[in-house]
Amino acid sequence: MKPPIRVAVTGAAGQIGYALLFRLASGEIFGCDQPVILHLVELPQALGALDGIEMELDDCAFDTLAGVVKADSDHLEDGFANCNYVLCVGSVPRKQGMERGDLIRINGPIFVNTGKAINSAAAKNVKVLVVGNPCNTNCLIAMHSAPDVPRDRWFAMTRLDQNRAISQLAKKAGVANEEVKKVAIWGNHSATQFPDFYHATIKGQPATKVITDEAWLKGDFISTVQQRGAAVIKARGASSAASAANAALDTVKDISRPTPAGDFMSVAICSDGSYGIEEGLICSFPLVNGENGIEVVTGLELNEFAKQKIDATVNELRQERDTVKDLLK
């Protein structure tokens, strides 16, 4: 067995946290020869629930689970101490009648403290994935609050959107999900995101040649991916916790191992100015994880339709950044 790695999960007793902890502990994500110590972080009033989760983790008798650390959100440095991965799942959810800007302002101070604690206590090689919404801007706030953590270690989750897009294209084409490749999400994890079908492939062919219904691609496909979270809430009366947890784990795999040949991955990173997207925004791009680490896929041609969609979602990211500019110190 290798030396253990430490993985912190905030909001660990919530639905998403509960859905991902056991897979993190099982060896599925990091390998059957990689011990994992889980750091479970929750609000003080939820620590009792963490006791129950620890019991269940014990009862699973995972070979790769090397320990459990529990911490409350008033002592984040204890929760993040020496962690190699921090999964920021916990955040204040959007409630009825609440505007997106209100949610950003409420969560902003939380992620200031999160960033400061990561900066102070996490391992030098830490990678941070923000899942709690609005994840792009929450990630931006935390990153600015952790000046000693390199900007290429910060990620906000758009893999759920990528997975949704893959599924929709596969169903439309009548193929298995594995036949759909190079699906990219541009921009914000919000209703403005652009799921890019122009560069996707289906059985090695351009998706636009396999699916010739252009009206569907530009209309129902995009709106279905953009609005899928709301549709799930309407159908089951609760948010898409299991699929979000699955996407978070997919993202951890994406950022910790090479991208398969002939494919892309999607995650929001700190823009370096690629494709004219303002440097410093936490924006989703088509990416690959290769010999030189995680890089933006270069040389993709963007038509006017794609440019308009990307401009709209990048403009939203700018607006969100401006909403919290006082926190970006």
N, C-alpha and C positions, 0 to 999 in steps of 0.2 A: 504493500500500500504506500501511496505517496503521502507527504505531509498534508494535513487537512487545510482546506480553504474555508474562509469564513464568509457567509452570505447573510446580510441583514435584510429583513423584510419589515417595512413599516405597515401599519394597518393589518398586522398578521392574523388577527382574529376575525377580520371581515370576510366577506364571501370570496373575494378574489384571493386574499391571502390564504384562506383555508384551502382553496382549490389548487394552489400551487405548491404549498409547503411539502406535501408528501411526495410529490414528484421530484422536488429538489433533493429530498433526503434519500430517495430510492436508488440513486446512481444513474438515472435516465439522462440527466442533463450534462453532468460533468464526467461520467464514465464510472464503470463498476470498480475501478481501482483508485478512485479519488474520494477520500473521506471529506465530509462536509460538516462544519459546525454552523448551525442555524442560530442567528440572532433575531429574536422575535420582539418587535417593538410595537407598543400599543398605548392608547390613552390609559391613565392610571385606573380609571373605573373598569377597564377591560382586562386587567391583569388576571382576574379569576378565570376568564375564558382561556387565557394562555396556559394556565395550569392544566386545563382539560386537554388542550391541544398537545401539550408535552406528554401527557399520559398516553394519548393515541399514538404519537410518534414512538414512544417506548414500546407500545404494544405491537407495532409493525415490525420491530426487531430488524430494521434495515442494517445491512452489513456496512453501508457507507456513511451512516449517521454517527458522527464522532462526538456529538454533544449539542446541547441546547442552552442558549443564553437568553434570559428574558429581561426586558428593560421597559420602563415607562417613558412616555414622550417628554416628561420633564427632565429626563436624564439621557438625552440623545447620545452624548459622547460615550456613555457606557454601552449603549446599543450598537454603536458603530465601531467600537474599539477594534482596530487591526483588521477590519473587514476588507475583503478583496472585491466584493460586489455589494452594492446597496441598491435594493429594489424599493423605490418610493411609491408604494401602493396607496397608502393612506392619504386622504385629503377630504376636505369638506365637500359633500356632494351638492349639486345644484338642486334647489327646491323650487316648487311651483311658484311662479311669479318673480323668480330671481333672474335678473339679466346676467349675461355672460360676464360683463364688466364687474358686476357685484361679486360674482364668484371669484374672479381674479383678485380682487382687492381683499377678500376674506382669506384666500389661501396664501396670498403673498407673504405675510409675516411668518407663516408656518414654514415656508420654504427658505426664507432667510435663515431661520434657526437651523433648519436641516442642513443647508449648505455650510454654515459655520461649524456645525458638529462634525460633518464629514471632513472638512478641512483640518480640524483639530485632531480627530481621533482615528480616521480610517487608515488602512494600509497605503503605502506610497503608490502601489499599482492599482488602486481602486478604480472600478468602473461603476458608473451610476446610471441606472435606468429609472426614469420617471414615468409612472403609469397613471397616477392620480391626476385628474383633469382640473383645469385645462393644462395638459401635460407639457406642451411646448413652452408656454410662458412660465409655468412652475419650474421647469428645468432651467430656463434662462435666469430666473431669480436665484435659484440654488447655486448655479454656476458662478454668478457674480459674487456670491457670498462665500465662495471657496477659492480665493485667488491662488492658492498653492497647488490646486489640482488642475492639471493641464486640460485645456478645453476639448481635446480629442477623447476625453474619458466620459463625456456627458452625452446622454441619449434620452430621447423621449419617444414613446411607443407609437408607431404607426403600423406595426406588423399586423394588428387586428384588421386594419383597413385593407392591407395587402391580402390577407387571408380571405376576407370577404370578397374582394375583387376576383381572386383566383376562382373561388367557388362559383360566382355568378357567370364568369366566362366559361368555365367547364360545363355548367349546366346548359347554357345556351348552345354550346357546340356539341353537347352529347358525348363528352369525353371524361376520363378520370382526371381528378385534380392534378395528379402528377404530370399530366401532359401539358399543363399550362406553365409557362416560364416567363421570366423577364417582365413581371408585373411590378410597376413602380408606383409609389404614392409620393406626390409632390405637396409640400406646404404644411398646413396645420392639421392637427387631428381635430377636425371640426367639420361642419357642413359645407365648408368652402374647399376642402381638400380636392386634389385632382388625381383620381386613379387613372393612370396613363395606359390606355389600351393600344396606342399607336406602336409602341415598341415591344408589346407582349407577343409571345409566340404560342401557338397551339400545335402540338405534334411537329414542332420545328418549322412551321409555316407562320408568316405574319398573321396575327389574330384577325386583322381586318380583311384578309383573304379567306379565312375560314368562316368568319361571321361577317356576312356582307350587308347585314341590316344596320346601316350607318345611323339611322334614326334611333335605334335601340342603344347603340354604343354611346352616342352623344346625349341621350336622354335617360331612359330608364336605368341603364347600367350605372351611370354616374350617380344618379339620385338615389338608387337603391343602396349603393356603397356608402354614400354620404349620410343617409338617414337610417341606416341599419340599426344603430343603437336605439333610436327612438321606437323603431318597429318592434324590437325585442321587448322593450319595456311595455309597450301597448299590448303585446300578445301574452306575455307571462306575468305581467304585473311587477316585474323586478328587472334590474339591469343585467346586462350580458356578462355575468361574473365568470362563468366557466370558460367562455371563449376568450375573454380578456386575459385570464390567467394562462391559458394555453398560448396566446400570442406573446405574453411576457416571457414565457419560457422559450418560445421560438426565438425571441430577440436575444436572450442570453446565449443561446446556441449560435446565433448569427454573428454576434460580436466576439465570440470566443473560439471560433473555428473557421477554416476557409469556406468561402462561398462555392458551392458546386459549379463546375464549368458550365457555361452557357446559361447562367441564371443571374438574377439580381436579388438584393435584399432591400427592404425599406425600413428606415428608422430615421428619426429627426436628429440631426447633428448641428453643431455650430458651423454656420455657413462660412466658407472661405472666399465667397464672392463668385463661386461657380455659377454659370448660366445667368450672370447679372443679378443674382439674389444677394441682397445686402449682407455684407460681412457682419457676423456676430449674431444674427438671428438664429434661433433654433428651428430649423426647417428640414422637412423630410425630402430626401433625394433618392434616386436610384443609386445604389451603392454595391460595391463588392469588397469582400474581406480577403485580401491576397497577401503576396509576399511583402508588400510595403504597408501592410495594415489595412485599415478601413479607408476606402477612397471613393469619391464621387465618380460615377461612370461618366466619362467625357465623350464628346463628339456626337451626342444625340441631336438629331435635327428636330426642331420644334416648329410646327406649323402655327398659323395664327390662332386657331381654336385653342391649341394647347397653351400658347403664350398668354392668351386672355384668361384662361382658367388658373394658370400659375400666378399671374399678376394679381388676381383677385385674392387668392389665399395668402400670398406674401403681404399684400396690403393689410389683411386682417392681422397677420403677425406683427406688423409695424404698429398697428393701432393698440394691440394688446401690450406690446412693449412700452408704448407711450403711457398707457394706463398705470404702469408700475414703475415709471422711470425714477421715482424717488427711492425705490428699493434697490436700484442697480448701481450700487456704490462700489 
